[in-house]
Amino acid sequence: MRRALCSLLCLAGCGGGPAPSAFLVYDLDPASGRYRLQPAVIDTLTDPERGDGELARLRGGGTVRVSLATPSTEAEWRRALTMHGDQEPSIRFDVNPRGTAIPWDLDSAMMLTLYHHLERAAYGFAAAGVAPESVRKLSVYYFADVRVPFLFLPLITDNAAYMVTLDAFLIPPRVALDDVPLYANRGVVAHEYSHAVFNRLAYGDQRVPPYLLVEWPEEAVNELRSLDEGLADFFAALFTGDPRFLAASIPGELSDKRDLAVERHYDVELALEVGGDGTAEYDPYPLGTVVASALWALGGSVARDELAAAVLRALPHTPASASFRLTWFVDALVDELDPSVRAVACQLFQARLDAVAGELTCAAP
């Protein structure tokens, strides 16, 4: 990132010009598999200087305040997180003779990059059957603090998240200047956009997930949350072509644990965690990675674009209720696949979901 920043500053100052036909963004180079500054078209960005477009509206700064009260009703959950003091951003750039917008500074480059990655994620889901109109235009709060009253330090930094009750993306302040910040990682942005899609399809566009309003068995809540995370990782890997999409931003043990190319199992030990940990303590990623890696492996037998469409068709047929089971989704997915590959898919999931394989109703040889 430091070298990229130097390059960006050297390119800046090219003078004014007509409306840009492309934007210099930090994107994945398919030839090298690395991120670099490169020109890219952003079709839906109608006001580049303010980061406003058909798919998203960027907002600068602001503070997300976290209530100290324990919410129980839908109205209280909606008030648990509130945004204050956000402003219209100023994205500064010059247009070079080739028609490419060259950002003046790192934040301008990152905001353009964010919008570009969101647009590419929206296009990916549109190709799989979920139109951007059904997700709707979303706010993106760039460098917004998350604070609890009387706590003077921000709760999170250097991250990216979809906040369901705000129905918005949150980009906390940057502290470390990493090679590829999480919010510049195309896979991470697709992962977060997937959460918005999951909200529309699985929760019926509710701002508050139903298990926060009515007490559910821990197993149902934990499996549903893991499914959400697993599908988000699958779509992130699908849209980047990289089962280790996190490694560009978080090399080492954490990205190894989320590597979709590694075979993983829902075994008895993991089942004890799923059924025994409360919602606040439960880590949804281990089981989520089982789901994501199984889907990635299934992509070796089913065209991944067809698999993505089947996943999205299956979600509305998987009720988010207190009796939810992960196997409901798997059975619905198998039904959505072409009959010629259903047995292969069922067999794969029976092998990967060891602890609950007996609950699957699909048939495998």
C-alpha positions, 0 to 999 in steps of 0.5 A: 500500500505504501508503494501504491500511495507513492504512485498515486501521489505522483500521478495526481495533479494532472489538471482538470478535464471532462467527466471521467470515463474511468477511475483509478482504484485499488483492485485485484489484478487477475493476471498477477493475483495481487492488488494494485492501482489500476483504471476501472469503469464505475457505471453507476457512480452519478456524482463522483465528487460526493460518492453518490450513485445508483447503488450506494451513497458514501458519507464521511465521518460521523459516530455510531453510538451504541446504547447502554440499554439492553434492547428487547423490542424491535423499536429498541433494537433499531435505536441500539445503534444510531448514526450522528454527525456524518457528512457529505464527503469530498472526493478530490481528483483530476482527470488525465488526458486519457479520461481517467480520474486520478485521486488526489489523496489516499482517502479519495482513492479508497472511497472510489475503490469502495464504490467500485467493489460494491458495484462489482458485488452488486453485478455478481449478485445480479448475474445470479438472480438478485437485482440491485433494486431488491437490495436498494441503495445503501449508505456507506459510512466511511471512517465512522467511529463506533462508541459506547457512552463514556468510552472515549476510544473507538470500539473497532478500527481497520475493518468493514461491516454491514450493520443490519439495523442501520441497513448500511455499511460501516468503514471504521477509521484506519489505524494501520496502513496495511498492504490491502485494507479490508475495505479495499479487498474486493472479497471482503466488500462482496462478503459484506454485500452478501449479508445485505442480500441474506437479510433480504432473502432469509429475513424478509428484509427485516432490520432486526433478525427474528431471533433477537425479538423472540427466544430461539434455541441456541442451535437454531440461532447459531446455525443460521448465523453460520449459514449467513457467514458461510454464504458470504465467504462463498460469494466473496471467493466466487466473485474474486476467484480466490478461495483465500481472498482474506489472505491479501489483507490478513495473512497467516492463521486467520486467513488459513482458517477461512481458506475455502480450498481446505476440506472441513467438517461439521463434526461432533466437536463442532456440533457441541459448540453450535448447540452449547454456546450462547449467541454472544459467545458463539463464533459463527465462522468455523461452521460457516467455513464448513458450508463455504468450503463445501460449496466451493468443492461442489463448484468442481461438479457444478458450474459455479454461476449455476451454483450461485443462482441455486443458492440464492433461489434456495434461501427464500425456501429456508424459513428463518424460524425457531426450529431452523436447521442448516440441513433445511437449506442444504435440502432446498439447495439440492432441490434447486440444482439440475437433477443430473448433479443432485446425487453428487451434491447430496453425497458431498454434503452428507460427507461434510456435515457429519454431525447432522447428515442423518437429518438430510432428506436428499438421497445420495447413492 
